[in-house]
């Protein structure tokens, strides 16, 4: 399909904005319009317009005396979710290694983007036969263990909206029955997908809480179905819950008493 002129222009504007933002560095945190124009190859009037818009959104701040700019706090609001998730990955990694060592199965870290569960870290099982997925895989099946945990902790109105709109695939389960399942997940703190999304897969997920007590990620153990009987499933649930609790503690979460 041929790009329209407006689409091409829109892409060009976005590139120009990003080029302007890249002019702010650790070595040069404060820069002026002329300096930016020279670096990005744009006319000063174009740079001024971009900076004026960014200033309105508090992405940059202007010093009234020097008339130069620096990055603003609005940028933190944009990058905040990413920084938080990266912090979770860093904290979780060694504990995911422990989880893999304890269970012998694949250990995974997932985050929630508001409607889908996304894998952001994966430590594969050392077994020849294992269950793995592509990094960055997205899940919206209501039977997925991580989706269950995230939905169980979602704000009630938003949860109902996701279910009623069909954004979350319930695989034929009546919404009332599914809501009851989520209540149980929230109560016990973990969820199980025992061959429900795939006859070859078992997944156990437990929520990870930050210092505010808010759910920020899920630790999950994934294994081939044929290898997980009742006793093995109980062990996976216990190990996954312990791993999630340890990660939460390192993120600053603590319970009273």
C-alpha positions as CSV (number, residue, x, y, z in Angstrom):
1,X,0.0,0.0,0.0
2,X,1.4,3.5,-0.9
3,X,1.9,5.9,1.9
4,X,-0.2,9.0,1.8
5,X,1.5,12.4,2.0
6,X,0.0,13.0,5.5
7,X,1.3,9.7,6.7
8,X,4.8,10.4,5.4
9,X,4.7,13.9,6.9
10,X,3.5,12.5,10.2
11,X,6.4,10.0,10.4
12,X,8.8,12.8,9.5
13,X,7.6,15.0,12.3
14,X,8.0,12.2,14.8
15,X,11.5,11.6,13.7
16,X,12.3,15.3,14.0
17,X,10.9,15.3,17.6
18,X,13.0,12.3,18.5
19,X,16.1,13.9,16.9
20,X,15.6,17.0,19.0
21,X,15.2,15.0,22.2
22,X,18.4,13.1,21.5
23,X,20.3,16.4,21.6
24,X,19.9,16.4,25.4
25,X,22.7,14.3,26.8
26,X,24.5,13.8,30.1
27,X,27.4,15.9,28.8
28,X,25.1,18.6,27.5
29,X,21.9,18.6,29.6
30,X,21.1,22.3,28.7
31,X,21.0,23.3,25.0
32,X,19.7,26.2,23.0
33,X,17.6,26.4,19.8
34,X,20.6,27.3,17.6
35,X,22.7,24.4,18.9
36,X,19.8,21.9,18.3
37,X,19.1,23.3,14.9
38,X,22.8,22.8,13.9
39,X,22.8,19.2,15.2
40,X,19.6,18.0,13.6
41,X,19.8,20.0,10.4
42,X,16.5,21.8,10.8
43,X,15.6,25.5,10.6
44,X,15.6,27.3,13.9
45,X,11.9,28.1,13.5
46,X,11.1,24.4,13.2
47,X,13.1,23.6,16.3
48,X,11.4,26.4,18.2
49,X,7.9,25.0,17.3
50,X,8.9,21.5,18.4
51,X,10.3,22.8,21.7
52,X,7.3,24.9,22.3
53,X,5.0,21.9,22.0
54,X,7.3,19.8,24.2
55,X,7.4,22.5,26.8
56,X,3.6,22.6,26.9
57,X,3.7,18.9,27.7
58,X,6.5,19.4,30.3
59,X,8.8,17.1,28.3
60,X,11.3,20.0,28.3
61,X,11.7,23.1,30.5
62,X,13.0,26.5,29.4
63,X,15.3,28.6,31.5
64,X,14.0,32.1,31.4
65,X,17.4,33.7,31.8
66,X,19.4,31.8,29.2
67,X,16.4,30.9,27.0
68,X,17.9,27.4,26.7
69,X,16.2,24.1,27.4
70,X,16.6,21.0,29.5
71,X,14.6,17.8,29.8
72,X,11.5,18.1,32.0
73,X,9.6,16.0,34.5
74,X,7.0,15.1,31.9
75,X,9.5,12.8,30.4
76,X,9.6,10.8,33.6
77,X,5.9,10.1,33.4
78,X,6.3,8.7,29.9
79,X,9.4,6.6,30.8
80,X,8.2,5.6,34.3
81,X,6.4,2.4,33.4
82,X,9.4,1.2,31.4
83,X,11.9,2.0,34.1
84,X,9.7,0.3,36.7
85,X,9.5,-2.9,34.5
86,X,13.3,-2.9,33.9
87,X,13.8,-2.6,37.6
88,X,11.6,-5.6,38.1
89,X,13.6,-7.6,35.5
90,X,16.9,-6.7,37.2
91,X,15.7,-7.7,40.7
92,X,13.8,-10.8,39.5
93,X,16.6,-12.4,37.4
94,X,18.6,-14.2,40.1
95,X,15.5,-15.4,41.8
96,X,14.1,-16.7,38.5
97,X,17.4,-18.6,38.2
98,X,16.7,-20.1,41.7
99,X,13.2,-21.0,40.6
100,X,14.5,-22.8,37.5
101,X,17.1,-24.6,39.6
102,X,14.5,-25.6,42.2
103,X,11.8,-26.9,39.7
104,X,14.0,-27.9,36.7
105,X,11.4,-26.1,34.6
106,X,11.3,-22.8,32.6
107,X,11.0,-19.7,34.7
108,X,9.4,-16.6,33.2
109,X,8.6,-13.0,34.1
110,X,5.5,-11.3,32.7
111,X,4.2,-7.8,32.9
112,X,0.7,-6.4,32.1
113,X,0.1,-3.7,29.6
114,X,-3.6,-3.2,30.5
115,X,-5.1,-5.8,28.3
116,X,-2.4,-8.4,27.6
117,X,0.3,-10.3,29.6
118,X,3.7,-9.9,28.0
119,X,6.8,-12.1,28.7
120,X,9.9,-9.9,29.4
121,X,12.3,-12.5,30.8
122,X,12.7,-16.3,30.3
123,X,15.1,-18.8,31.7
124,X,14.7,-22.0,29.8
125,X,14.5,-25.4,31.5
126,X,17.7,-27.5,31.2
127,X,15.6,-30.6,30.3
128,X,15.8,-31.7,26.7
129,X,12.0,-31.5,26.5
130,X,10.8,-28.1,27.8
131,X,8.1,-25.5,27.4
132,X,9.4,-22.2,26.2
133,X,8.0,-19.2,24.2
134,X,9.3,-16.3,22.2
135,X,10.5,-13.4,24.3
136,X,7.9,-10.7,24.1
137,X,5.0,-13.1,23.6
138,X,1.6,-11.6,24.4
139,X,-1.3,-13.5,26.0
140,X,-4.9,-12.6,26.3
141,X,-6.4,-16.0,27.0
142,X,-8.4,-15.9,30.2
143,X,-7.1,-19.4,30.9
144,X,-3.4,-18.3,30.9
145,X,-2.0,-18.4,34.4
146,X,-0.5,-14.9,34.2
147,X,-3.6,-13.4,32.7
148,X,-5.6,-14.8,35.5
149,X,-3.3,-13.2,38.1
150,X,-3.3,-9.8,36.4
151,X,-7.1,-9.8,35.9
152,X,-7.7,-10.9,39.5
153,X,-5.9,-7.8,40.7
154,X,-7.3,-5.5,38.1
155,X,-9.7,-2.7,39.1
156,X,-13.2,-4.2,39.0
157,X,-14.7,-1.9,36.4
158,X,-11.7,-2.4,34.1
159,X,-11.8,-6.1,34.6
160,X,-15.5,-6.3,33.7
161,X,-14.9,-4.2,30.7
162,X,-12.1,-6.5,29.4
163,X,-14.3,-9.5,29.9
164,X,-17.5,-8.1,28.4
165,X,-15.7,-6.6,25.4
166,X,-14.2,-9.9,24.4
167,X,-10.6,-8.6,24.6
168,X,-10.0,-11.4,27.0
169,X,-10.8,-14.8,25.5
170,X,-12.8,-16.9,28.0
171,X,-12.8,-20.0,25.8
172,X,-16.6,-20.4,26.4
173,X,-16.5,-20.1,30.2
174,X,-19.5,-18.1,31.4
175,X,-18.4,-14.7,32.7
176,X,-19.9,-15.3,36.2
177,X,-18.0,-18.6,36.5
178,X,-14.8,-16.9,35.4
179,X,-15.2,-14.0,37.8
180,X,-15.5,-16.6,40.6
181,X,-12.3,-18.2,39.4
182,X,-10.5,-14.8,39.5
183,X,-11.8,-14.3,43.1
184,X,-10.1,-17.5,44.1
185,X,-6.9,-16.6,42.3
186,X,-6.8,-13.3,44.2
187,X,-7.5,-15.0,47.5
188,X,-4.7,-17.6,47.2
189,X,-2.2,-15.4,45.3
190,X,-1.5,-17.7,42.4
191,X,-3.1,-19.2,39.3
192,X,-2.8,-22.5,37.4
193,X,-3.2,-23.3,33.8
194,X,-3.2,-27.1,33.8
195,X,-3.4,-28.0,30.1
196,X,-6.2,-25.5,29.5
197,X,-4.6,-23.3,26.9
198,X,-2.7,-26.2,25.4
199,X,-2.9,-29.9,26.0
200,X,0.9,-29.9,26.2
201,X,1.5,-27.1,28.7
202,X,1.3,-26.4,32.4
203,X,1.8,-23.0,33.8
204,X,1.7,-21.7,37.3
205,X,1.9,-17.9,38.0
206,X,2.1,-15.8,41.2
207,X,1.9,-12.1,41.5
208,X,4.9,-9.8,42.3
209,X,4.1,-6.7,44.4
210,X,6.2,-3.5,44.8
211,X,6.8,-1.4,47.8
212,X,3.3,0.1,47.5
213,X,1.7,-3.3,47.5
214,X,0.7,-2.9,43.9
215,X,1.0,-5.8,41.4
216,X,3.8,-5.1,38.9
217,X,4.6,-8.4,37.4
218,X,4.1,-12.2,37.6
219,X,6.6,-15.0,38.1
220,X,5.6,-18.1,36.2
221,X,6.9,-21.6,35.9
222,X,6.1,-23.4,32.6
223,X,6.5,-27.1,32.0
224,X,5.4,-29.9,29.6
225,X,2.1,-31.4,30.6
226,X,3.2,-35.0,30.6
227,X,5.9,-34.3,33.2
228,X,3.5,-32.7,35.8
229,X,1.3,-34.9,37.9
230,X,-0.5,-33.9,41.1
231,X,2.5,-34.0,43.3
232,X,4.7,-32.1,40.8
233,X,2.0,-29.5,40.3
234,X,1.8,-28.9,44.1
235,X,5.6,-28.4,44.1
236,X,5.4,-25.9,41.2
237,X,2.8,-23.9,43.0
238,X,4.8,-23.7,46.1
239,X,8.1,-22.9,44.4
240,X,6.5,-20.2,42.2
241,X,4.8,-18.5,45.1
242,X,8.0,-18.5,47.1
243,X,9.9,-17.0,44.2
244,X,7.3,-14.3,43.7
245,X,7.3,-13.5,47.4
246,X,11.1,-13.2,47.4
247,X,11.1,-10.9,44.4
248,X,8.3,-8.8,46.1
249,X,10.4,-8.5,49.2
250,X,13.4,-7.3,47.2
251,X,11.2,-4.6,45.6
252,X,10.4,-3.3,49.1
253,X,7.0,-5.1,49.7
254,X,6.3,-6.2,53.3
255,X,3.3,-7.4,55.2
256,X,2.3,-6.1,58.6
257,X,3.0,-8.3,61.6
